[in-house]
Amino acid sequence: MPRLRQVPREQADKSVLPVYDLLFGDRDPVSSPGTATGTPGDWWTVFALVPEVFEHAVRGFALYRNPARKINEQLRELGQTRVGWARASQFVFSQHCKSCRSAGIEEEKIQAIASWQTAECFSPIERAILAYTDALVYDGGRVADGVFAALQSHLSDEEILEFTYIVAMYDMHAVMSRALRTEFDDRDDPIVEIDGPEGPRMKLKVQ
């Protein structure tokens, strides 16, 4: 379960209901969860706590899917999927692996996103996109001149701005999903102390 309460249909703001209808039909998404893509759907029901935030997020999805976007769909999806991997968001990574397939990206490339640095299947612009994504996520926007020059050799300024905005937006979504434990990010942290042979309170003996 997510860390914040969910908003059932009967308590949802009227501005939220059209999205509930689209995703869940006439079901209550809290008592009868589940979306067509196999997710629990609790990202939507948690964000519905603040309708203005909900609406802002939904507008962001509409923005990146707008046919008016100049950035190539496949390049964009590579960046969004890499964000999920880099931020360790199971939700973002899993959903955008599926979106990569819908965009026509080869399975070999989808499987290689996690290890793109050593993969030979990516084109020069795809490698530049993935390197730029890592700089945005891992390095907080500290982008080496060589990486940016590679981008500019293939993309217009408008395309770079769109890609930067979308990747940064999905970095935010990945962070929020993990923090609030929504969807597939409702997982216990795997980094825990492992019991020693004498139990959890075992003390190391200094020789």
C-alpha positions as a Python dict, from the first residue, in 0.01 Angstrom:
ca = {
    (1, 'M'): (0, 0, 0),
    (2, 'P'): (120, 354, -66),
    (3, 'R'): (234, 566, 227),
    (4, 'L'): (-43, 823, 177),
    (5, 'R'): (-416, 761, 178),
    (6, 'Q'): (-597, 708, -148),
    (7, 'V'): (-902, 898, -270),
    (8, 'P'): (-1203, 677, -350),
    (9, 'R'): (-1439, 773, -629),
    (10, 'E'): (-1706, 907, -394),
    (11, 'Q'): (-1458, 1151, -238),
    (12, 'A'): (-1276, 1255, -554),
    (13, 'D'): (-1290, 1611, -681),
    (14, 'K'): (-1505, 1645, -992),
    (15, 'S'): (-1195, 1746, -1192),
    (16, 'V'): (-1041, 1405, -1117),
    (17, 'L'): (-1342, 1193, -1216),
    (18, 'P'): (-1291, 1202, -1596),
    (19, 'V'): (-947, 1043, -1550),
    (20, 'Y'): (-1088, 788, -1306),
    (21, 'D'): (-1354, 704, -1567),
    (22, 'L'): (-1092, 666, -1839),
    (23, 'L'): (-865, 439, -1637),
    (24, 'F'): (-1103, 247, -1415),
    (25, 'G'): (-1442, 265, -1585),
    (26, 'D'): (-1718, 283, -1329),
    (27, 'R'): (-1516, 97, -1065),
    (28, 'D'): (-1396, 258, -745),
    (29, 'P'): (-1016, 251, -793),
    (30, 'V'): (-950, 210, -421),
    (31, 'S'): (-1181, -80, -342),
    (32, 'S'): (-1140, -237, -690),
    (33, 'P'): (-788, -142, -801),
    (34, 'G'): (-615, -223, -1127),
    (35, 'T'): (-546, -62, -1465),
    (36, 'A'): (-540, -201, -1818),
    (37, 'T'): (-159, -209, -1810),
    (38, 'G'): (-150, -427, -1499),
    (39, 'T'): (-59, -165, -1240),
    (40, 'P'): (-252, -123, -914),
    (41, 'G'): (-339, 234, -1017),
    (42, 'D'): (-264, 387, -680),
    (43, 'W'): (-42, 658, -829),
    (44, 'W'): (-364, 821, -954),
    (45, 'T'): (-559, 775, -633),
    (46, 'V'): (-277, 923, -421),
    (47, 'F'): (-220, 1221, -650),
    (48, 'A'): (-594, 1285, -635),
    (49, 'L'): (-541, 1405, -277),
    (50, 'V'): (-452, 1745, -425),
    (51, 'P'): (-656, 1800, -742),
    (52, 'E'): (-435, 2085, -862),
    (53, 'V'): (-126, 1862, -842),
    (54, 'F'): (-321, 1582, -1011),
    (55, 'E'): (-421, 1812, -1296),
    (56, 'H'): (-69, 1948, -1335),
    (57, 'A'): (75, 1596, -1359),
    (58, 'V'): (-186, 1488, -1613),
    (59, 'R'): (-107, 1794, -1825),
    (60, 'G'): (256, 1685, -1820),
    (61, 'F'): (162, 1347, -1967),
    (62, 'A'): (-42, 1518, -2236),
    (63, 'L'): (250, 1748, -2314),
    (64, 'Y'): (503, 1476, -2384),
    (65, 'R'): (255, 1273, -2591),
    (66, 'N'): (143, 1572, -2796),
    (67, 'P'): (209, 1512, -3171),
    (68, 'A'): (347, 1866, -3182),
    (69, 'R'): (659, 1751, -2995),
    (70, 'K'): (974, 1778, -3204),
    (71, 'I'): (1180, 1520, -3015),
    (72, 'N'): (1169, 1174, -3170),
    (73, 'E'): (937, 938, -2980),
    (74, 'Q'): (1193, 659, -2963),
    (75, 'L'): (1466, 885, -2828),
    (76, 'R'): (1225, 1022, -2570),
    (77, 'E'): (1125, 675, -2454),
    (78, 'L'): (1487, 565, -2424),
    (79, 'G'): (1542, 860, -2191),
    (80, 'Q'): (1230, 797, -1986),
    (81, 'T'): (1311, 427, -1945),
    (82, 'R'): (1668, 501, -1849),
    (83, 'V'): (1538, 741, -1581),
    (84, 'G'): (1343, 454, -1429),
    (85, 'W'): (1654, 238, -1417),
    (86, 'A'): (1882, 514, -1289),
    (87, 'R'): (1639, 616, -1013),
    (88, 'A'): (1564, 251, -928),
    (89, 'S'): (1193, 310, -987),
    (90, 'Q'): (1039, -23, -1078),
    (91, 'F'): (722, 159, -1181),
    (92, 'V'): (878, 405, -1427),
    (93, 'F'): (1119, 148, -1569),
    (94, 'S'): (858, -126, -1617),
    (95, 'Q'): (595, 101, -1771),
    (96, 'H'): (835, 261, -2015),
    (97, 'C'): (985, -68, -2127),
    (98, 'K'): (632, -134, -2254),
    (99, 'S'): (614, 215, -2404),
    (100, 'C'): (943, 148, -2584),
    (101, 'R'): (785, -152, -2754),
    (102, 'S'): (481, 54, -2849),
    (103, 'A'): (716, 309, -3004),
    (104, 'G'): (880, 37, -3216),
    (105, 'I'): (1212, 11, -3033),
    (106, 'E'): (1385, -323, -3088),
    (107, 'E'): (1381, -568, -2798),
    (108, 'E'): (1760, -589, -2804),
    (109, 'K'): (1781, -219, -2725),
    (110, 'I'): (1517, -235, -2452),
    (111, 'Q'): (1706, -513, -2279),
    (112, 'A'): (2032, -319, -2314),
    (113, 'I'): (1911, 7, -2157),
    (114, 'A'): (2046, -100, -1819),
    (115, 'S'): (2394, -157, -1964),
    (116, 'W'): (2390, 88, -2251),
    (117, 'Q'): (2750, 194, -2192),
    (118, 'T'): (2882, -142, -2315),
    (119, 'A'): (2603, -227, -2560),
    (120, 'E'): (2678, -212, -2932),
    (121, 'C'): (2319, -187, -3052),
    (122, 'F'): (2269, 186, -3000),
    (123, 'S'): (2332, 453, -3263),
    (124, 'P'): (2551, 757, -3184),
    (125, 'I'): (2249, 979, -3110),
    (126, 'E'): (2093, 711, -2888),
    (127, 'R'): (2417, 684, -2693),
    (128, 'A'): (2428, 1061, -2659),
    (129, 'I'): (2068, 1064, -2534),
    (130, 'L'): (2141, 795, -2276),
    (131, 'A'): (2460, 966, -2160),
    (132, 'Y'): (2272, 1295, -2126),
    (133, 'T'): (1997, 1124, -1926),
    (134, 'D'): (2257, 984, -1686),
    (135, 'A'): (2406, 1330, -1644),
    (136, 'L'): (2065, 1473, -1560),
    (137, 'V'): (1979, 1198, -1311),
    (138, 'Y'): (2307, 1082, -1158),
    (139, 'D'): (2493, 1412, -1180),
    (140, 'G'): (2206, 1651, -1116),
    (141, 'G'): (2244, 1830, -1449),
    (142, 'R'): (2624, 1846, -1456),
    (143, 'V'): (2666, 1766, -1826),
    (144, 'A'): (3010, 1729, -1980),
    (145, 'D'): (3071, 1953, -2282),
    (146, 'G'): (3142, 1648, -2497),
    (147, 'V'): (2805, 1494, -2418),
    (148, 'F'): (2622, 1815, -2496),
    (149, 'A'): (2818, 1863, -2816),
    (150, 'A'): (2711, 1514, -2927),
    (151, 'L'): (2349, 1608, -2866),
    (152, 'Q'): (2380, 1930, -3060),
    (153, 'S'): (2536, 1751, -3355),
    (154, 'H'): (2210, 1556, -3399),
    (155, 'L'): (1929, 1757, -3240),
    (156, 'S'): (1791, 2109, -3262),
    (157, 'D'): (1779, 2336, -2960),
    (158, 'E'): (1404, 2283, -2942),
    (159, 'E'): (1445, 1905, -2938),
    (160, 'I'): (1705, 1924, -2661),
    (161, 'L'): (1484, 2148, -2450),
    (162, 'E'): (1186, 1915, -2491),
    (163, 'F'): (1395, 1609, -2406),
    (164, 'T'): (1549, 1779, -2102),
    (165, 'Y'): (1210, 1883, -1970),
    (166, 'I'): (1053, 1540, -2017),
    (167, 'V'): (1345, 1351, -1862),
    (168, 'A'): (1356, 1589, -1564),
    (169, 'M'): (980, 1549, -1522),
    (170, 'Y'): (1015, 1171, -1515),
    (171, 'D'): (1303, 1195, -1272),
    (172, 'M'): (1058, 1373, -1042),
    (173, 'H'): (792, 1107, -1098),
    (174, 'A'): (1040, 829, -1024),
    (175, 'V'): (1155, 996, -703),
    (176, 'M'): (798, 1061, -588),
    (177, 'S'): (685, 710, -669),
    (178, 'R'): (965, 562, -460),
    (179, 'A'): (916, 805, -173),
    (180, 'L'): (540, 748, -154),
    (181, 'R'): (565, 378, -246),
    (182, 'T'): (309, 392, -522),
    (183, 'E'): (248, 124, -783),
    (184, 'F'): (544, -114, -837),
    (185, 'D'): (761, 97, -606),
    (186, 'D'): (576, -31, -300),
    (187, 'R'): (875, -245, -204),
    (188, 'D'): (1085, -281, 105),
    (189, 'D'): (1436, -144, 79),
    (190, 'P'): (1668, -434, -11),
    (191, 'I'): (1962, -283, 181),
    (192, 'V'): (1926, -424, 531),
    (193, 'E'): (2150, -585, 788),
    (194, 'I'): (2178, -961, 742),
    (195, 'D'): (2177, -1165, 1062),
    (196, 'G'): (2509, -1311, 1163),
    (197, 'P'): (2550, -1667, 1295),
    (198, 'E'): (2471, -1551, 1649),
    (199, 'G'): (2162, -1350, 1556),
    (200, 'P'): (2085, -986, 1476),
    (201, 'R'): (2270, -845, 1779),
    (202, 'M'): (2596, -1016, 1702),
    (203, 'K'): (2900, -802, 1785),
    (204, 'L'): (3225, -815, 1596),
    (205, 'K'): (3514, -921, 1809),
    (206, 'V'): (3822, -702, 1779),
    (207, 'Q'): (4136, -912, 1764),
}
